[in-house]
Amino acid sequence: MAAQIYILTATVNIGQQGGVDLPGCMEKIQKLMCSYSGATKCVHKYKVTGEATVVAVFEVSNVIGLERTVAGLARLGNIDVTCKPLIHYGKFAEYLDVPNSSHLLSENSLASDKQLLWLQFTLEYPGKSTQDLVATWAREAAAVINARSGGLHLELYKNVMERKVHCFIAIDPIAGDKLSFELPVMQENGNGVTIVAHAVHNLDDYCSRISSETFPNTVSMHD
């Protein structure tokens, strides 16, 4: 059986506890996600910038491994966890008969000097038929393939049986804002699209820097 894909968020309830060592908690979450179960492979893991939330994408060969990871998160304390099944966007593009869909299946490192964003697209289609939506979505997938082949760093996944897409992208915020107006799905169905954008950064990078990096005229976190 092929590995299944899931997107998981873990949010520390900092407002419901009497003081939280957030960096320490994030390090524990990082360790759980990286090596708690051999039946799970964490392919993306990011801390949402300015929030006590981690978002991660897992490839899971045995769902009990994922359940054990969630059980480990529960033992850390007051943490909310959400989990949704995904399919890779490249597989969805294959279903839409979009040429060169396999280009979306290869890994494309998001390491970049650009801003990392987690975009959540929700698609409705008021006044359109399902066939209209599928045709627009096929053009959207073709545009994404061209952009990725042209050097844009992004990874995409679709929620199973939902009209919702997750995009992790490395892009300058101004360029990203401009791009959001140029997408086929926005130009053809803009009033049916909702985008939620979060800035994120690599969880490993956060854990390695948060307690050690210093700045001029600032006090250490340990003082």
Secondary structure, DSSP 8 states (H G I E B T S, - for coil): ---EEEEEEEEE-GGGSS---HHHHHHHHHHHHHHS-TTEEEEEEEEETTSSEEEEEEEESSHHHHHHHHHHHHHTSSEEEEEEEEEEHHHHHHHTT-TTGGGGTS------SS-EEEEEEEE--TT--HHHHHHHHHHHHHHHHHHHHTT-EEEEEEETTSSEEEEEEE--HHHHHHHHHHSHHHHHHGGGEEEEEEEEEEHHHHHHHTTT---TT---TT-
